Structure formats: structure tokens, C-alpha cells
Amino acid sequence: MNVQNRYHFKLGDILEELDISRNKLAVEAKIRPATVIDMVNGKTKRLELETLVHILDALNRFARQRRFTRTITLADIVEYIPEDEVHEY
């Protein structure tokens, strides 16, 4: 089974919700803009945990600035798809 069918990045949705650009997130998180672009476009194949922490920290800083009442978590940016829900063609 192709593992790429087992997750879906939702980072673009959070960026829209917070009204911030991909580049602004990259700068704040101190990561490459291409990393953010690949995640938003679903092209990321491998991601370091450290990178995820930087992204989440930056997103939560933006959320606090915008007076969000919830904490953005990993589940908000990456969706896990259970094996029995995958449809491979």
C-alpha cells in the first residue's frame, strides 16, 4: 500500500483561517518557503519532527495575535487516513 495515500496535509486551510501567507509562515517558522509550499500542495514525502514543531509554534503565535481561543495542533495540519478508508485505484 502506498503510504502517500495515508495522510493529507491541511496546512493551507489553517493559513487561510489565520489569513497569513505561505511565505510569512516560512519566515516566522524559520524554514524554507519550499517546505511550506510542498506541504500546502500535498507534495511533501518526508518531514522532520523539528520542522513540524517550528510550524506549529509559528502558527500558534499567529493564532494568539489574532485572538484565537484554541491551540493549533498536529491534527489541524495533517490528517491521518486509516488503512481501511484508503481507496487505491
Residue frames as qw, qx, qy, qz and C-alpha x, y, z in Angstrom:
[[0.000, 0.888, 0.459, 0.000, 0.00, 0.00, 0.00],
 [0.383, 0.513, -0.016, 0.768, 1.23, 3.44, -0.92],
 [0.378, -0.463, -0.511, 0.618, 1.82, 5.39, 2.29],
 [0.049, -0.005, 0.120, 0.992, 1.22, 8.69, 0.49],
 [0.403, -0.408, -0.565, -0.593, -2.47, 7.79, 0.39],
 [0.560, -0.428, -0.662, 0.253, -2.49, 7.58, 4.21],
 [0.267, -0.547, -0.298, 0.736, -2.22, 11.27, 5.06],
 [0.248, 0.753, 0.391, 0.467, -3.49, 14.61, 3.84],
 [0.338, -0.123, -0.233, 0.903, -1.95, 17.99, 4.64],
 [0.048, -0.829, -0.547, -0.102, -4.45, 20.63, 5.75],
 [0.435, -0.337, -0.097, 0.829, -1.91, 23.41, 6.25],
 [0.075, 0.278, 0.401, 0.870, -3.46, 25.55, 3.50],
 [0.366, -0.683, -0.570, -0.276, -6.76, 25.61, 5.39],
 [0.542, -0.628, -0.300, 0.471, -5.08, 26.88, 8.56],
 [0.354, -0.083, 0.163, 0.917, -3.16, 29.52, 6.62],
 [0.120, -0.491, -0.494, -0.707, -6.45, 30.78, 5.16],
 [0.497, -0.696, -0.517, 0.006, -8.13, 30.70, 8.57],
 [0.525, -0.564, -0.133, 0.623, -5.30, 32.76, 10.08],
 [0.372, 0.919, 0.124, 0.034, -5.08, 34.95, 6.97],
 [0.330, -0.742, 0.472, 0.343, -1.32, 34.56, 6.59],
 [0.657, 0.615, -0.372, -0.226, 0.76, 33.76, 3.53],
 [0.976, 0.019, -0.117, 0.184, 2.92, 30.73, 2.98],
 [0.529, 0.507, -0.281, 0.619, 5.99, 32.92, 2.90],
 [0.308, -0.680, 0.255, -0.614, 5.05, 34.68, 6.14],
 [0.922, -0.349, 0.075, -0.148, 4.75, 31.30, 7.86],
 [0.875, 0.244, -0.168, 0.383, 8.11, 30.19, 6.46],
 [0.220, 0.639, -0.302, 0.673, 9.81, 33.34, 7.72],
 [0.550, -0.599, 0.236, -0.532, 8.22, 33.10, 11.18],
 [0.972, -0.204, 0.097, -0.071, 8.94, 29.37, 11.47],
 [0.129, -0.753, 0.607, 0.217, 12.48, 29.83, 10.11],
 [0.695, 0.067, 0.698, 0.160, 12.04, 27.11, 7.49],
 [0.162, -0.091, 0.607, 0.773, 12.41, 27.08, 3.72],
 [0.511, 0.297, 0.057, -0.805, 9.43, 28.53, 1.84],
 [0.508, 0.215, -0.727, -0.410, 9.55, 25.48, -0.44],
 [0.104, -0.060, -0.942, 0.312, 8.82, 23.27, 2.57],
 [0.328, 0.358, 0.482, -0.730, 5.61, 25.17, 3.27],
 [0.509, 0.391, -0.335, -0.690, 4.64, 25.25, -0.41],
 [0.353, 0.146, -0.908, -0.170, 5.17, 21.50, -0.74],
 [0.065, 0.203, 0.857, -0.470, 3.03, 20.83, 2.33],
 [0.418, 0.416, 0.224, -0.776, 0.21, 23.04, 1.10],
 [0.561, 0.412, -0.459, -0.552, 0.34, 21.39, -2.32],
 [0.932, -0.107, 0.253, -0.235, 0.46, 17.86, -0.86],
 [0.727, 0.569, -0.376, 0.082, 3.89, 17.14, -2.34],
 [0.227, -0.671, 0.639, -0.301, 5.75, 16.54, 0.92],
 [0.845, 0.072, -0.522, -0.089, 7.07, 12.99, 1.20],
 [0.704, -0.187, -0.481, 0.489, 9.21, 13.36, 4.30],
 [0.154, -0.827, 0.014, -0.541, 9.11, 15.82, 7.15],
 [0.410, 0.149, -0.663, 0.608, 11.31, 16.24, 10.20],
 [0.408, -0.669, -0.605, 0.145, 9.57, 16.42, 13.57],
 [0.351, -0.393, -0.128, 0.840, 11.61, 19.52, 14.34],
 [0.004, -0.139, -0.428, -0.893, 10.13, 21.20, 11.27],
 [0.352, -0.571, -0.678, -0.301, 6.61, 20.34, 12.40],
 [0.443, -0.599, -0.437, 0.504, 7.31, 21.85, 15.82],
 [0.220, -0.200, 0.113, 0.948, 8.61, 25.06, 14.21],
 [0.165, -0.328, -0.584, -0.724, 5.49, 25.27, 12.02],
 [0.436, -0.622, -0.648, -0.045, 3.12, 24.65, 14.93],
 [0.403, -0.475, -0.288, 0.728, 4.92, 27.16, 17.17],
 [0.079, -0.044, 0.264, 0.960, 4.69, 29.81, 14.46],
 [0.279, -0.442, -0.661, -0.538, 1.03, 29.06, 13.71],
 [0.460, -0.634, -0.586, 0.208, 0.17, 29.33, 17.39],
 [0.286, -0.324, -0.102, 0.896, 1.98, 32.67, 17.67],
 [0.118, -0.155, -0.445, -0.874, -0.12, 33.96, 14.76],
 [0.401, -0.519, -0.722, -0.219, -3.26, 32.47, 16.34],
 [0.399, -0.546, -0.466, 0.570, -2.59, 34.26, 19.64],
 [0.134, -0.160, 0.128, 0.970, -2.02, 37.55, 17.80],
 [0.311, -0.209, -0.529, -0.761, -5.41, 37.08, 16.14],
 [0.441, -0.202, 0.474, -0.735, -7.03, 36.18, 19.48],
 [0.693, -0.021, -0.654, -0.303, -7.85, 32.59, 18.57],
 [0.625, -0.508, 0.348, -0.480, -9.12, 30.70, 21.58],
 [0.989, -0.051, 0.133, -0.026, -7.82, 27.27, 20.57],
 [0.349, -0.614, 0.625, 0.332, -4.38, 25.78, 20.16],
 [0.733, 0.517, -0.330, -0.295, -3.40, 24.60, 16.70],
 [0.691, -0.372, 0.619, 0.002, -2.16, 21.01, 16.85],
 [0.163, -0.266, 0.841, 0.441, -0.68, 18.45, 14.51],
 [0.330, 0.429, 0.841, -0.015, -4.20, 17.16, 13.76],
 [0.264, 0.821, 0.213, -0.459, -5.04, 20.60, 12.38],
 [0.191, 0.740, -0.454, -0.458, -2.32, 20.43, 9.74],
 [0.217, 0.275, -0.902, -0.252, -2.02, 16.70, 8.96],
 [0.812, -0.048, 0.150, -0.562, -4.93, 14.30, 8.60],
 [0.204, -0.256, 0.944, 0.044, -4.28, 10.59, 9.10],
 [0.737, 0.148, -0.270, -0.602, -6.28, 8.29, 6.82],
 [0.671, -0.256, 0.669, -0.191, -6.88, 4.83, 8.29],
 [0.141, -0.237, 0.877, 0.394, -5.90, 1.89, 6.15],
 [0.266, 0.398, 0.878, 0.013, -9.47, 0.68, 5.69],
 [0.251, 0.819, 0.305, -0.417, -10.55, 4.09, 4.37],
 [0.097, -0.544, 0.528, 0.645, -7.92, 4.28, 1.62],
 [0.773, 0.511, 0.337, -0.166, -9.15, 3.84, -1.91],
 [0.247, -0.502, 0.611, 0.560, -6.35, 2.89, -4.28],
 [0.749, 0.561, 0.178, -0.305, -7.07, 2.67, -7.97]]
